[in-house]
Amino acid sequence: MASFNKVILVGNLTRDPELRYTPKGTAIAKIGLAVNRVWTNEAGEKKEEVTFVDVDIFGRTAENVGQYMRKGRPILIEGRLRLDQWDDKQTGQKKSKLGVVAETVQFLGSAPGAGEGGAPAAARAPRPAPSAPASEPVEGDGPPESDDVPF
């Protein structure tokens, strides 16, 4: 039986992207994404839950995200789930975290200040086209071990 691992998320950045490079030069952007779910319970009250997701983006797409995206901006991510596991160096306990590796990224909304008459020229600059699929790192070039990335 074949497996299928695909995630599509739309949310807002919880912080500015962290852009780093591996020793071999591969760009990696780490972002936090807040995804909201709103529903009405049986009593007719509106409820909301927020899920926070860590996303890793590679290659040229990572550089675009690092250049154009900021905290609070909306973004669409298509990717796959990845389970990271490690031993905690202080306690020796095994730790794990589920995250997303982006395969395609699309910027949503417009740049802050766009369309406002008094916005500075930089804020009115055209938004880049949606990013191409994120190139998967080549064998031996990532995703790097935690010691290889300066986060």
PyMOL commands that set and color helices and strands:
alter all, ss='L'
color gray80, all
select helices_A, chain A and resi 59-68+121-124
alter helices_A, ss='H'
color red, helices_A
select strands_A, chain A and resi 7-13+18-21+27-40+46-58+74-87+94-107
alter strands_A, ss='S'
color yellow, strands_A
deselect
rebuild
show_as cartoon
